[in-house]
Amino acid sequence: MTQRIGITLGDPAGIGPEIVAAALAAAPAAWHARLVVFGDREPLARGAHAMGVTLPDVDVRGEGAGARATPGAPDDASGAAQVGYLEAAVAAAARGELAAIATAPISKTWARRAGFAFPGHTELLAARLGAPDVVMAFYGPKLRVALATVHVPLADVPRGLTTARVRRVVELLCESLVRDQGIARPRIGAVGLNPHAGEGGLLGSEDAAVIAPALAAPLPPATLFGPLIPDAAFRDHAEGRYDALVAMYHDQGLIPVKLLDFDDSVNVTLGLPIVRTSPDHGTAYDIAGRGLARATSMQRALALAVEMVERRREDRRGGAKEG
């Protein structure tokens, strides 16, 4: 089975070229032969120059669509380029050539103008790789959080939240914690939707009617908790009471993640046949090309992709440790 890791350059007019260049420069030499960058050399070289790093000798594949992109000035050409990089990487993964993809940030606005018909990376990967259930999760030093719903208006969250969906998120999170994080007996909490987790029905019925049933059946080897009171659950997780939490909607999970783990958190897509990681930030056009981008999250995304591929390769040996 291939152990190659794909890296997409993201929007060449954003900070993608800078953070990818910095991540490549920081990568151990032993990784270089395994890495494939889907992007044009010109913006990657400009990114390396801006960050003051030297690019290692890695496989770079681009068709020139983003070669003349101007940092901080996205346009139709840069929009088409970022879509092309992503599609090329996903096609390679579908052919069995990649075990993982680490994706630099794209602009949903400019990608949509280029014909990108998906809300984001996650939905494209699920469709192209035939994954019926996928979950957006964030792994950082202090918090691991999975989302039951993602890019859904807040008013629509209660309608989109089902017991089956919450259960599936918990299952995929459990699988990843054991296989990808090496936690033999994960402690997983599900956060309530409403204040005080519904306060016995006084503040909403979803916690008892939707979330609690999803946690009722055992899920060996995990221990499940919830519905948890939202305003205390993330503090308890940060203090070590849980190995991961399931949040019911986007900002419920992302606000604590970006507060505590902003530079170090990695976006992980659960449920795919390959590993997919990404930094937890956007294209940052306002600082693109100036060498001001913080590459920590991209470096961690690449490192986590390599780590997860290695763990999956060793999964048959039963190498999980206690969490």
C-alpha positions in Angstrom: 0.0 0.0 0.0 1.3 3.5 -0.9 2.6 5.7 1.9 2.9 8.8 -0.2 1.5 12.1 1.2 -0.1 14.7 -1.1 -0.1 18.4 -0.2 -2.3 20.9 -2.0 -1.1 24.5 -2.4 -4.5 26.0 -1.8 -5.2 29.5 -3.3 -1.9 30.6 -4.8 -2.9 34.2 -4.1 -3.3 33.4 -0.3 -0.8 32.3 2.3 -0.9 28.7 1.1 2.4 28.9 -0.8 4.1 30.4 2.3 2.9 27.9 4.8 3.4 24.9 2.5 7.0 26.1 1.8 7.6 26.5 5.5 6.1 23.1 6.2 8.3 21.5 3.5 11.4 23.2 4.8 10.7 21.9 8.4 9.9 18.4 7.3 12.4 15.7 8.2 14.6 14.6 5.2 13.2 11.1 5.6 9.8 12.3 4.5 10.9 14.1 1.3 10.6 11.1 -1.1 7.0 10.5 0.2 5.7 14.0 -0.4 3.9 15.2 -3.5 2.9 18.9 -3.8 0.0 19.6 -6.1 0.6 23.2 -7.1 2.7 25.4 -9.3 6.4 25.9 -8.6 6.4 29.7 -9.1 4.1 30.6 -6.2 5.7 27.9 -4.1 9.1 29.4 -4.7 7.8 32.9 -4.0 6.4 31.6 -0.7 9.7 30.1 0.2 11.4 33.4 -0.5 8.9 35.4 1.6 9.3 33.0 4.5 13.1 32.9 4.2 13.3 29.1 3.8 14.9 26.7 1.3 12.7 24.2 -0.5 13.8 20.6 -0.3 13.8 18.4 -3.4 10.2 17.1 -3.5 7.8 16.1 -6.3 5.9 19.2 -7.4 3.0 18.9 -9.9 1.3 21.9 -11.4 0.0 22.9 -14.8 0.8 26.6 -14.6 -2.7 27.8 -13.9 -1.5 29.6 -10.7 2.0 30.6 -11.8 1.3 34.3 -12.1 -1.0 34.6 -9.1 -0.4 37.9 -7.2 -0.3 37.5 -3.4 -3.3 39.2 -1.8 -5.1 39.7 -5.1 -7.2 36.6 -5.9 -8.8 36.4 -9.3 -10.5 34.0 -11.6 -7.1 32.4 -12.5 -6.1 31.8 -8.9 -9.6 30.5 -8.2 -9.3 28.0 -11.0 -5.8 27.0 -10.0 -6.8 26.1 -6.4 -9.6 23.9 -7.7 -7.3 22.3 -10.1 -4.7 21.5 -7.4 -7.3 19.9 -5.2 -9.0 17.9 -8.0 -5.6 16.5 -9.1 -4.7 15.4 -5.6 -8.1 13.8 -5.0 -7.8 12.0 -8.4 -4.4 10.7 -7.4 -5.9 9.4 -4.1 -8.7 7.7 -5.9 -6.2 5.9 -8.1 -4.5 4.6 -4.9 -1.4 6.8 -5.3 -1.8 8.7 -2.0 -2.4 7.5 1.5 -3.1 11.1 2.7 -3.7 14.6 1.6 -2.8 17.7 3.6 -4.7 20.7 2.1 -3.7 24.3 2.3 -6.6 26.8 2.6 -8.9 27.6 -0.4 -11.2 30.5 -0.9 -14.8 29.2 -1.1 -15.8 32.4 -2.9 -13.2 32.2 -5.7 -13.4 28.4 -5.9 -17.2 28.7 -6.5 -16.5 31.2 -9.3 -14.3 28.6 -10.8 -17.1 26.0 -10.8 -16.4 24.3 -7.5 -19.8 22.9 -6.6 -19.1 21.9 -3.0 -19.3 23.8 0.3 -15.7 22.9 1.1 -12.9 20.3 0.9 -14.8 17.8 3.1 -17.8 17.5 0.8 -15.6 17.2 -2.3 -13.5 14.4 -0.8 -16.6 12.5 0.4 -18.1 12.6 -3.1 -15.0 11.8 -5.0 -13.8 9.0 -2.7 -17.2 7.4 -2.1 -17.5 8.0 1.6 -21.1 8.0 2.7 -20.4 9.4 6.2 -17.8 12.0 7.0 -17.1 14.1 10.0 -15.2 17.3 10.4 -12.9 17.1 13.5 -10.2 19.2 15.0 -7.2 17.7 16.8 -5.0 20.0 18.9 -2.8 19.8 22.0 -5.6 20.8 24.4 -8.8 19.8 22.6 -10.1 17.2 20.2 -13.6 18.2 18.8 -15.8 16.6 16.2 -18.8 18.4 14.7 -22.3 16.8 14.4 -23.3 19.5 11.9 -21.0 21.8 10.0 -21.9 24.6 7.6 -25.5 24.9 8.6 -27.3 28.1 9.6 -27.9 28.1 13.3 -31.7 28.3 12.8 -31.5 25.0 10.8 -29.3 23.0 13.3 -32.1 21.5 15.3 -33.8 20.2 12.1 -30.5 18.7 10.8 -29.6 17.0 14.1 -30.7 13.4 14.3 -30.0 10.6 16.7 -28.5 8.5 13.9 -26.2 11.4 12.9 -24.9 12.0 16.4 -24.3 8.3 16.9 -22.4 8.0 13.6 -20.2 10.9 14.6 -19.4 9.3 17.9 -18.6 6.0 16.1 -16.2 7.6 13.6 -14.6 9.6 16.3 -14.1 6.5 18.5 -12.6 4.7 15.5 -10.1 7.6 14.8 -9.1 8.0 18.5 -8.2 4.3 18.7 -6.6 3.9 15.3 -5.1 7.3 14.6 -4.4 8.7 18.1 -3.5 5.4 19.8 -6.0 5.8 22.6 -7.1 2.3 23.6 -10.2 3.3 25.7 -11.3 6.7 24.6 -13.6 8.8 26.8 -16.0 10.7 24.5 -18.4 13.3 25.6 -21.3 14.7 23.5 -22.1 18.3 24.3 -25.8 19.3 24.7 -27.4 21.6 22.1 -29.2 23.8 24.5 -28.1 25.8 27.6 -27.7 23.5 30.6 -28.2 20.6 28.1 -31.9 21.4 28.1 -32.4 21.7 31.8 -34.7 18.6 31.9 -36.7 19.9 29.0 -37.2 23.4 30.3 -34.7 24.9 27.8 -35.3 22.6 24.8 -36.2 19.0 24.0 -33.4 18.0 21.7 -30.9 17.0 24.4 -33.1 14.3 25.8 -35.0 13.4 22.6 -32.1 13.4 20.1 -28.7 13.4 21.8 -29.2 11.1 24.8 -30.5 8.1 22.7 -27.4 8.3 20.5 -25.3 7.7 23.6 -27.5 5.0 25.2 -26.0 1.9 23.5 -22.5 0.9 24.5 -19.6 1.5 22.1 -16.7 -0.6 23.2 -13.9 0.3 23.8 -15.1 3.8 24.4 -16.9 5.3 27.4 -19.6 7.7 26.4 -20.7 10.8 28.4 -23.6 13.2 27.9 -25.4 15.2 26.9 -23.0 17.5 28.7 -23.6 21.0 29.8 -22.0 23.0 27.0 -20.5 25.9 29.1 -18.5 23.4 31.3 -17.7 20.6 28.9 -14.9 22.2 27.0 -13.2 23.4 30.2 -13.4 19.8 31.6 -12.0 18.4 28.3 -9.1 20.9 28.4 -8.4 19.7 32.0 -8.2 16.1 30.9 -11.6 14.6 31.8 -12.4 13.6 28.2 -10.3 12.5 25.3 -12.6 14.2 22.8 -16.0 15.9 22.5 -18.7 16.0 19.9 -20.2 19.5 19.4 -23.6 19.9 17.9 -22.9 22.8 15.6 -20.0 24.7 14.0 -19.3 27.6 16.3 -20.1 25.6 19.5 -17.0 23.5 18.7 -14.8 26.0 16.8 -14.9 28.9 19.3 -13.2 26.9 22.1 -10.8 25.2 19.6 -9.7 28.6 18.2 -9.4 30.1 21.6 -7.2 27.4 23.1 -5.5 25.7 20.1 -5.6 28.3 17.3 -2.0 27.9 16.0 -1.8 24.2 16.7 -5.2 22.7 15.8 -5.5 20.5 12.7 -8.7 19.9 10.8 -9.1 16.2 10.2 -11.8 14.6 8.0 -13.0 11.3 9.6 -14.7 8.6 7.6 -12.6 8.8 4.4 -10.6 5.9 2.9 -7.5 8.1 3.1 -6.1 10.5 5.7 -7.0 14.1 5.2 -5.7 17.0 7.3 -5.6 20.8 7.0 -4.6 23.8 8.9 -7.3 25.5 11.0 -7.4 28.9 9.2 -8.1 30.5 5.9 -6.3 32.2 3.0 -5.4 35.4 4.9 -5.1 37.6 1.8 -4.3 40.6 4.0 -0.9 39.2 4.8 -0.2 37.1 1.8 3.3 37.4 0.3 4.7 39.3 3.2 6.3 36.4 5.1 4.0 37.1 8.1 2.0 33.8 8.0 2.3 31.5 10.9 3.0 28.0 9.5 2.6 26.1 12.7 -0.9 24.7 11.8 0.2 23.6 8.3 3.4 22.0 9.8 1.2 20.1 12.3 -1.3 19.1 9.6 1.6 17.5 7.6 3.1 15.9 10.7 -0.3 14.5 11.8 -1.0 13.1 8.3 2.3 11.3 8.4 1.7 10.0 11.9 -1.8 8.8 11.0 -0.6 7.0 7.9 2.0 5.3 10.0 -0.5 4.3 12.7 -2.9 2.9 10.1 -0.1 0.9 8.6 0.7 -0.6 12.1 -3.0 -0.9 13.1 -3.0 -4.6 12.5 -0.3 -5.0 15.1 -2.6 -3.7 17.8 -0.3 -0.8 18.8 -2.9 1.3 20.7 -1.9 2.6 24.1 -3.9 3.8 27.0 -5.3 7.3 26.8 
